[in-house]
Amino acid sequence: MLTAYDYPMALLVDRVGIDLILVGDSGGMTVLGYETTIPVTMDEMLMMTKAVTRAAKRSMVIADMPFMSYEAEPADAIRNAGRFVKEGLAHAVKVERGWPSLPCVRAIVDAGIPVMGHVGLTPQTAVLQEGLKVQGRGLDAARRILEDAMALEKAGVFAVVLEAIPGVLARIITSRLTIPTIGIGAGPHCDGQVLVLHDLLGLFDRFVPRFTKQYAELAGVISDAVGRFRQEVVEGRFPDATHTFSIDQEIEKALLEL
């Protein structure tokens, strides 16, 4: 699984055979420039989801339910999840946290919309509480995460993201559940793995999690290309004859005589 937030990126991700595309609320930071994921709105998430689903022909598209789009009432959760499916054409939605989210998860699932769970580090609430830290290192904390994952499975989620937890805990959770686990900073024993696309490509350096692996450093490539464009314009080397449209010489002569 990888994240994507726009048409061209989703097109590339889909073409190489990635099974799941997550339209993450992380797009609020990587694309929209917010400091955290908290300010991201339903309308912003829907805009990004629509762009991704226009591109995806093979991948399953999952839309992140943004902060306060599902916590208040199950009816709100159903309504907003339904918008992602009806307007955004997403195949499923993702909801963070365990026990606190169970009523809305059950409601969305009962409404016929597939739900992916998310336990461990849950960024929507972490930034308001202890911060973006590894979760489940203590016995009690590890037990709570395991119980959250099992409760989500019982509530009907089809898969669960395990974020920023010790590898041994992820292995135990994966062995206890019958649904797939998708890890991000959770070690190699999950059923699948997810990364934020901008982290993988080296496009976002404001915050780089320790567990991220950069498979390219495109920020430098893009900056170099933009810098060379600017320099050639300043020096009058772009556009040259190769990049300029020409016309018949007689028409050109007539134009010069106007």
CORZIJO-V349171 format. One record per residue. RES is the residue in three letters. PHI is phi in radians with two decimals (NA if undefined). PSI is psi as a letter, one per 30 degrees, with the letter a starting at -180 (* if undefined). D_CENTER is the distance of its C-alpha to the mean C-alpha in Angstrom with 1 decimal. Layout:
res = (RES RES)
phi = (PHI PHI)
psi = (PSI PSI)
d_center = (D_CENTER D_CENTER)
This chain:
res = (MET LEU THR ALA TYR ASP TYR PRO MET ALA LEU LEU VAL ASP ARG VAL GLY ILE ASP LEU ILE LEU VAL GLY ASP SER GLY GLY MET THR VAL LEU GLY TYR GLU THR THR ILE PRO VAL THR MET ASP GLU MET LEU MET MET THR LYS ALA VAL THR ARG ALA ALA LYS ARG SER MET VAL ILE ALA ASP MET PRO PHE MET SER TYR GLU ALA GLU PRO ALA ASP ALA ILE ARG ASN ALA GLY ARG PHE VAL LYS GLU GLY LEU ALA HIS ALA VAL LYS VAL GLU ARG GLY TRP PRO SER LEU PRO CYS VAL ARG ALA ILE VAL ASP ALA GLY ILE PRO VAL MET GLY HIS VAL GLY LEU THR PRO GLN THR ALA VAL LEU GLN GLU GLY LEU LYS VAL GLN GLY ARG GLY LEU ASP ALA ALA ARG ARG ILE LEU GLU ASP ALA MET ALA LEU GLU LYS ALA GLY VAL PHE ALA VAL VAL LEU GLU ALA ILE PRO GLY VAL LEU ALA ARG ILE ILE THR SER ARG LEU THR ILE PRO THR ILE GLY ILE GLY ALA GLY PRO HIS CYS ASP GLY GLN VAL LEU VAL LEU HIS ASP LEU LEU GLY LEU PHE ASP ARG PHE VAL PRO ARG PHE THR LYS GLN TYR ALA GLU LEU ALA GLY VAL ILE SER ASP ALA VAL GLY ARG PHE ARG GLN GLU VAL VAL GLU GLY ARG PHE PRO ASP ALA THR HIS THR PHE SER ILE ASP GLN GLU ILE GLU LYS ALA LEU LEU GLU LEU)
phi = (NA -2.33 -1.47 -2.72 -2.32 -2.56 -1.13 -1.12 -1.18 -1.09 -1.06 -1.18 -1.10 -1.13 -1.13 -1.51 1.68 -1.13 -1.25 -2.21 -1.97 -1.75 -1.46 -1.39 -1.21 -1.05 -1.05 -1.07 -1.58 -1.32 -1.97 -1.66 1.50 -1.22 -1.28 -2.39 -1.49 -1.00 -1.29 -1.07 -1.76 -1.04 -1.11 -1.15 -1.14 -1.15 -1.04 -1.20 -1.11 -1.05 -1.11 -1.21 -1.21 -1.16 -1.60 -1.34 -1.90 -1.98 -1.23 -1.37 -1.83 -2.06 -1.79 -1.29 -1.33 -1.27 -0.93 1.19 -1.69 -2.53 -1.30 -1.23 -2.48 -0.97 -1.12 -1.12 -1.07 -1.10 -1.07 -1.27 -1.08 -1.10 -1.12 -1.10 -1.40 -1.30 -1.59 -1.52 1.06 -1.25 -1.57 -2.86 -2.20 -2.10 -2.19 -1.51 1.35 -1.78 -0.90 -1.08 -1.70 -1.04 -1.04 -1.28 -1.08 -1.05 -1.12 -1.16 -1.10 -1.11 -1.41 1.63 -1.87 -1.12 -2.21 -1.78 -1.57 -2.74 -2.27 1.58 -1.33 -2.04 -1.00 -1.05 -1.76 -1.07 -1.18 -1.62 -2.10 -1.55 1.66 -1.46 -2.22 -1.05 -1.95 1.43 -1.40 -1.55 -1.09 -1.12 -1.13 -1.12 -1.09 -1.10 -1.15 -1.06 -1.13 -1.07 -1.10 -1.19 -1.17 -1.13 -1.05 -1.10 -1.31 2.01 -1.19 -1.62 -2.91 -2.45 -1.47 -1.94 -2.01 0.90 -2.26 -1.01 -1.04 -1.15 -1.18 -1.07 -1.13 -1.14 -1.06 -1.07 -1.28 -1.47 -1.58 -1.71 -1.64 -1.20 -1.91 -2.09 -1.68 -2.50 1.24 -2.19 1.47 -1.56 -1.67 -1.44 -1.33 -2.65 -2.34 -2.36 -2.36 -1.28 -0.99 -1.18 -1.24 -1.01 -1.57 1.21 -1.78 -2.31 -2.00 -1.19 -2.58 -2.09 -1.06 -1.05 -1.41 -1.34 -2.01 -1.53 -1.63 -2.74 -2.19 -1.33 -1.03 -1.18 -1.09 -1.17 -1.05 -1.10 -1.12 -1.13 -1.12 -1.19 -1.04 -1.01 -1.09 -1.18 -1.19 -1.05 -1.51 1.32 -1.64 -2.37 -1.43 -1.83 -1.05 -1.11 -1.91 -2.17 -1.31 -1.97 -2.33 -0.99 -1.09 -1.15 -1.18 -1.08 -1.10 -1.12 -1.09 -1.19 -1.55 -1.15)
psi = (k l l l f l e e e e e e e e e f g k e k k j i l f f f e e f e f g l e a f e f k l e e e e e e e e e e e f f e k f e k k k k k k j l k g f f e e k e e e e e e e e e e e e e e f g l f l l k k l l c e f f e e e e e e e e f f g k k k k l j l b j j e e f e f f c f l i l k l g f l e e e e e e e e e e e e e e e e f g l f l k k j k h l k e e e e e e e e f f l f l k k j k j h g a f g l f l k k l k e f e e f h f j g e j j k e f k k j f l i f e e e e e e e e e e e e e e e e f g f k k a e f g k k l l k e e e e e e e f f *)
d_center = (9.2 6.7 3.3 5.3 6.6 10.3 13.1 14.3 11.3 10.5 14.3 14.5 11.9 13.7 17.1 17.0 16.6 13.2 13.7 10.4 7.4 4.6 4.2 2.9 6.1 5.6 6.1 9.4 10.3 9.3 10.3 12.5 14.2 14.4 15.6 13.5 11.0 14.3 15.4 12.5 14.5 14.4 15.7 13.0 10.2 12.7 13.3 9.8 9.9 13.4 12.8 10.5 13.1 15.9 14.9 14.1 17.5 17.0 13.5 12.8 10.1 8.8 8.1 7.6 11.1 11.5 14.3 17.7 16.7 18.1 20.1 23.3 24.6 23.8 24.8 22.2 19.6 21.0 21.3 17.7 16.3 19.0 17.8 14.4 16.6 19.5 18.3 14.7 15.9 13.1 14.5 13.3 11.7 10.5 12.8 13.3 16.7 19.7 23.1 22.4 19.9 22.3 24.1 21.2 19.7 23.2 23.6 20.5 21.4 25.0 24.0 22.9 19.1 17.3 15.4 13.2 14.2 12.9 15.7 16.9 15.1 13.5 12.4 13.4 16.9 17.2 17.4 20.2 22.0 22.4 19.5 16.8 19.2 19.5 20.5 23.2 25.7 28.5 30.1 29.6 26.0 25.4 27.3 25.4 22.0 23.8 25.3 22.1 20.6 23.9 24.1 20.7 22.0 25.2 23.5 22.1 18.5 18.0 15.9 14.7 12.2 14.5 13.3 15.8 19.0 22.0 22.2 25.3 23.7 20.8 23.6 25.6 22.9 22.1 25.9 26.4 23.9 24.5 20.9 18.3 16.5 13.3 13.6 11.9 14.9 17.0 19.2 20.2 21.5 18.5 18.4 15.2 12.8 9.1 8.1 5.8 7.4 9.2 10.7 11.8 13.4 14.9 13.9 13.1 16.0 16.3 14.9 14.7 14.6 17.6 15.9 13.9 15.7 15.9 17.0 17.9 18.8 18.1 18.5 22.2 22.6 21.4 23.5 26.5 26.3 26.1 28.9 31.1 30.7 31.8 34.7 35.9 36.0 37.9 40.3 40.9 39.7 37.0 37.5 40.5 42.5 40.0 37.4 40.1 41.5 45.2 47.9 51.4 53.8 56.4 53.8 52.7 56.4 56.9 53.9 55.2 58.5 57.1)
